[in-house]
Amino acid sequence: MTLGQAISRARKAKGLTQKELASKVIKEDGIAISLPYVVDIEHDKRTPNSEQLIGQFAKALDIPAEYLYLLVGRLPSDLQKSYKPSSSAGNDYAKAVNAYKAFRKELRA
């Protein structure tokens, strides 16, 4: 499943129109996203470019943000910060990324 498919499916399950969803997703500047932005996301032409937007989609659709991160193939910044390679961390970062990828692959199976 793609991010667009998941958002579309969740939106329809909640009985929301694309316009209603757009009004519930608020950007960092306090302004709601546009209807064309929602359409582009649902057709996999765009991806939310910030954690703020991913969180807003998750909240508006009552789905876990972690699931959306999985679909966009990104780690949330708190995990990225926790697993940055350092002299004492060894391969923790690589292990975390590999575990995330394995989990993602398992969900697709």
WOLIN-V686764 format. One record per backbone hydrogen bond with DSSP energy under -1.0 kcal/mol. NH is the residue of the N-H (numbers start at 0). CO is the residue of the C=O. Records with the same first field share a line. If there is no record, write none. Layout:
NH = CO ; CO
This chain:
5 = 1
6 = 2
7 = 3
8 = 4
9 = 5
10 = 6
11 = 7
12 = 8
13 = 9
14 = 11
15 = 10
20 = 16
21 = 17
22 = 18
23 = 20
24 = 20
26 = 30
29 = 26
32 = 24
37 = 33
38 = 34
39 = 35
40 = 36
41 = 37
42 = 38
43 = 40
44 = 39
53 = 49
54 = 50
55 = 51
56 = 52
57 = 53
58 = 54
59 = 55
60 = 56
62 = 57
67 = 63
68 = 64
69 = 65
70 = 66
71 = 67
73 = 68
79 = 75
80 = 76
81 = 77
82 = 78
89 = 85
91 = 88
94 = 90
95 = 91
96 = 92
97 = 93
98 = 94
99 = 95
100 = 96
101 = 97
102 = 98
103 = 99
104 = 100
105 = 101
106 = 102
107 = 103
108 = 104
